[in-house]
Amino acid sequence: MKFDITAPMRITRIVVFLVVYITALGFYSLYRNLTDSLEAQTFQATEEVMVETAHIFAAHIETLVDDSNSIDPEALAPSFNKAKRHEFIADIFGHEKTTIGLGYYLTDDKGIILYDSDRPNRIGKDFSDFNDVHLALKDEYAVRSSRDDESNSTSSILYVASPIKNSQGNILGVLSLYKPQNDVRPFIERRHRSILLALALIGTGIAAFTIAVFVWLFRPLGKLTEYARAITRGERPRYPKLGKGREANTLGRALRDMRASLDGRRYMEQYTQMLTHELKSPIAAIQGASELLQEEMPPEQRAKFLANIRQETQRSTDIIDGLLKLSRLEAKDALLQLHPIDPLTLLNESAKCVQVRLTPKNLTLQIESHAHSPLMGETMMLETAIINLLENAIEFSPHASTIHLTITESEKDHSISVRDHGPGLADFAQERAFEHFFSLRENGKGSGLGLVFVKEVANLHSGEASLHNHPEGGAIATLILPKSA
């Protein structure tokens, strides 16, 4: 069964989409329910107050009814008009009210309007078919809501009526209070804004929490996923920075430990196989020479076999030492500390270590530095890598020739190159130059690990190593170290 490492991320996106969708739907439903009930509750409260007021006004008019059972049309007019002229400022839950929005009209027992406080043009009109008057004349609860303009929903007016009775309980007329719904609309709109603000704050909190979860958890998981993919591709990626999230770091450490364990087993198996394979040749040579030394032979031939034993012993030692250094290097995920290094000093220190090897072939080492800013890296590793490149160049350089050790600088990186004037490389050698134990040195003198070491140093510095033929002859090895490392 093939494991798809991208599946968890796809599931995460689907879950996030569902959470966002459900949350948005929930917010919309909550907003609709709150605003719908808000209008209903506001108008209910207004209606409840108007019912009481209508009955109080009707009772007041009833106290003024004479024996003729006639209603004084202007019984409330003086008080009502005076109240309309009152100057006041009422701060009602943040809404400033300065005028009275309540009006009324009186009808007789036939539903004909006798008086209207705000709309005198309605006096004399028959309102008996309107619910407030029609129901009040039947002594029932009387209320209606009508629009002045049918095309405008905000022109609605709420009417609440109360019958006016004489002492015998006969209905003499109707008092109907009316109030434009726009008079209470500011309260509704203010509550709308309050609800929207509250929902916005809650939504912002949820969004901030979601973003924090992504930054704290999912983003590190994405980095770990890419880290795992790189390992799957056979690369040696750096362990990513996961922030301070405990969960992601716990998972990251477990993944890193698992990788280290698997790498340890793989390296052990790989290096055991490589060491066994590479030591067969020198051990066989040593064994053969030692067996021949047991026989009688001329001193010159005996000295030759002893030299072979020493050479093969040294070669075995070089292989073992090289493998140990390389295994320690390959076990590193990244360099813990990078130090600023002066470019010219790095080249000069590396050159000192190979100076003694230049003399037998009368070679000249020319050092050039065209870098002005320090490079960031681990000094001992870089020196060892440069020394390996110089030793290769010395090995293949003709007598009395020059080796060029140069460092240059660009905006993005430092480039260290070692060029010789030797025969150059065959095409197949360029392709295999950085393979373990591959060597073109005569008589198998090399361990075949020097260039592998250089490549690992480059990887740890997030750089590159290359080896190819120079257009003007010879070979040139290049070590590129990015400044961002």
Disulfide bonds with the S-S distance in Angstrom:
none
